[in-house]
Amino acid sequence: MTLSAQDALIHLMVVTASSDAGISGREFTRIGTLIDRLPVFADYEKARLVEVANACVDRMNGEAGLEGVLDAAVAALPERLHDTGYALAVEVAVVDFQLPQEELRLLEMIRDRLAVDRLVTAAIEAAARARLRKA
């Protein structure tokens, strides 16, 4: 199955959300909110979210595994959306205000596969921390 760029971005978010044992309601809500608000999803049919998320989880639990899902997502993303993919993964990872070791390792894997510059990833991570900081 060939993924669209938007489906690939959703796969990256779903993989990130499920990296710590399961997708929480907060994480799934955040994915939906990002799809609603971001220009990269302007023409995306949101009703497909559940179908695409389930397909991603099925692929992860199947023969393809995590590696296969990441390979397919990265292959479907044009290079100009690599930093967007990493930023979306970070957004999902930080939504529950915790970053367990599994999520940190997965973010590292995504960063490396997408070949996003370390300065860019540091800026994305700092921006996410700043947005979620409490008074």
C-alpha positions in Angstrom: 0.0 0.0 0.0 1.4 3.3 -1.1 0.8 6.2 1.4 0.0 9.8 0.5 2.2 12.4 2.2 -0.7 13.2 4.6 -1.2 9.5 5.5 2.6 9.2 6.1 2.4 12.2 8.5 -0.5 10.5 10.3 1.6 7.2 10.4 4.4 9.1 12.1 2.0 10.6 14.7 0.3 7.2 15.4 3.7 5.4 15.7 4.8 8.1 18.2 1.5 7.9 20.2 1.7 4.1 20.4 5.4 3.9 21.4 4.6 3.9 25.1 2.2 1.0 25.0 -0.9 2.5 23.6 -2.5 5.6 22.1 -4.1 7.7 24.8 -7.3 9.7 24.3 -5.2 12.9 24.6 -2.8 11.7 21.9 -5.6 10.8 19.5 -7.4 14.1 20.2 -4.1 16.0 19.5 -3.7 14.2 16.2 -7.2 15.2 15.2 -6.6 18.8 16.3 -3.4 18.9 14.2 -5.3 17.6 11.2 -8.0 20.2 11.7 -5.6 23.2 12.0 -2.5 22.7 9.9 -2.3 23.8 6.3 -0.6 20.5 5.3 -3.9 18.8 6.0 -6.1 21.5 4.3 -7.6 19.1 1.8 -7.4 16.0 3.9 -10.7 14.1 4.6 -10.6 13.9 8.4 -13.1 11.0 8.3 -10.2 8.8 7.1 -8.2 9.3 10.3 -9.5 6.3 12.1 -9.1 4.1 9.0 -5.5 5.3 8.5 -4.6 5.0 12.2 -5.9 1.5 12.3 -4.0 0.5 9.2 -0.9 1.9 10.7 -1.3 -0.1 13.9 -2.1 -3.2 11.9 1.1 -2.8 9.9 3.1 -2.2 13.1 1.7 -5.4 14.7 2.1 -7.4 11.5 5.0 -8.5 9.4 6.2 -5.0 8.5 6.7 -4.0 12.2 7.8 -0.6 13.3 10.7 -0.6 10.9 8.4 -1.2 7.9 5.9 1.5 9.0 8.7 4.0 9.4 10.2 3.0 6.0 6.9 3.4 4.2 6.2 6.8 5.9 9.6 8.2 5.1 9.4 7.0 1.5 6.1 8.7 1.0 7.2 12.1 2.4 8.7 14.6 0.1 11.9 16.0 1.5 10.3 19.4 2.1 8.0 17.8 4.6 10.6 15.9 6.6 10.9 18.6 9.3 7.0 18.8 9.4 7.0 15.0 10.0 9.4 15.4 12.9 7.5 18.4 14.3 4.2 16.4 14.3 5.8 13.5 16.0 7.2 15.8 18.7 3.7 17.4 19.1 2.2 14.1 19.8 5.0 12.9 22.1 4.7 15.9 24.4 0.9 16.1 24.7 0.8 14.1 27.9 3.7 16.1 29.5 5.9 13.1 29.8 8.6 11.7 27.6 9.3 8.1 28.5 12.5 6.5 27.2 10.5 4.6 24.5 9.2 7.9 23.0 12.6 9.6 23.2 14.1 6.6 21.3 11.4 6.7 18.7 11.8 10.4 18.1 15.5 9.8 17.6 14.7 7.0 15.1 12.3 9.3 13.2 14.8 12.2 13.2 17.5 10.0 11.8 15.3 8.4 9.1 14.1 11.8 8.0 17.6 13.2 8.2 16.4 16.3 9.8 19.3 18.6 10.8 20.1 18.5 14.6 19.7 22.3 14.9 16.3 22.1 13.3 15.2 19.3 15.6 16.5 21.2 18.6 14.4 24.2 17.6 11.3 22.1 17.1 11.8 20.5 20.5 12.4 23.8 22.2 9.3 25.3 20.6 7.2 22.4 21.8 8.5 22.8 25.4 7.8 26.5 25.2 4.2 26.0 24.0 3.4 23.5 26.7 5.1 25.3 29.6 2.9 26.1 32.6 3.0 29.4 34.4 
